[in-house]
Amino acid sequence: MPTTKERILITLTPDMAHELTLRAKKEKSPRATVAARLVREALDDAEDQRIAAIVDKRIASTKTWLSSDEFWKQVARKHSK
C-alpha cells in the first residue's frame, strides 16, 4: 500500500544506528518510527527556542509591568465604556 508520507535517505554513524536500534527495541517500535519521532521532537525544540527568543526580546523591551489586578481593572474599564 503506497504511503502519503515523504521518505528520505539518511546516513547514520555506527553509534547512531546502534542507539536508534536500542531505542526502537526499548519502545517496541520500528526504527523508522523512532527516527521520525526524534526528528519531530528536534523540530519542535527548535521552534520553542525561536519563540523563547522572541519572548525574551519583548520582555527586555517592556517598560512597565502591571499586576494581575491592575490588568483586569483596565480590561473592565475598557469593556464598561
C-alpha positions in Angstrom: 0.0 0.0 0.0 1.5 3.3 -1.0 2.2 5.9 1.7 1.5 9.6 1.6 4.4 10.3 3.8 7.7 11.5 2.3 10.6 9.2 2.5 14.2 10.4 2.9 17.5 8.6 3.0 19.9 9.4 5.8 23.3 8.1 6.7 23.9 7.2 10.3 27.2 6.6 12.0 27.5 3.2 13.6 27.0 4.7 17.0 23.8 6.5 15.9 22.5 3.3 14.3 23.2 1.4 17.4 21.4 3.9 19.6 18.5 4.1 17.3 18.2 0.3 17.4 18.3 0.2 21.2 15.6 2.9 21.4 13.4 1.1 18.9 13.8 -2.2 20.8 13.0 -0.5 24.1 9.9 1.2 22.7 8.9 -1.9 20.7 8.6 0.3 17.6 10.2 0.2 14.2 13.5 2.2 13.8 11.8 4.4 11.2 9.0 5.3 13.6 11.5 6.2 16.4 13.7 8.2 13.9 10.6 10.2 12.7 9.6 10.9 16.3 13.1 12.1 17.1 13.1 14.4 14.1 9.7 15.8 15.1 11.0 16.5 18.7 14.1 18.2 17.3 11.9 20.4 15.1 9.6 21.3 18.0 12.6 22.1 20.2 14.0 24.5 17.5 10.6 26.2 17.2 10.4 26.5 21.0 13.8 28.2 21.0 12.8 30.7 18.3 9.6 31.6 20.3 11.6 31.9 23.5 14.0 34.3 21.8 11.0 36.5 20.7 9.6 36.4 24.2 12.9 37.3 25.8 13.3 40.3 23.4 9.8 41.5 24.2 10.3 41.1 28.0 13.6 43.1 27.7 11.9 45.9 25.9 8.8 46.2 28.2 9.0 49.4 30.1 6.1 48.9 32.5 4.5 45.9 34.2 1.0 45.5 35.6 0.0 43.3 38.4 -2.8 40.9 37.6 -5.3 43.1 39.5 -4.2 46.2 37.6 -4.5 44.4 34.3 -8.1 43.1 35.0 -9.1 46.6 36.2 -8.0 48.1 32.9 -9.8 45.4 31.0 -13.0 46.0 33.0 -12.7 49.8 32.3 -12.4 49.2 28.6 -15.4 46.9 28.5 -17.6 49.2 30.5 -17.2 52.1 28.1 
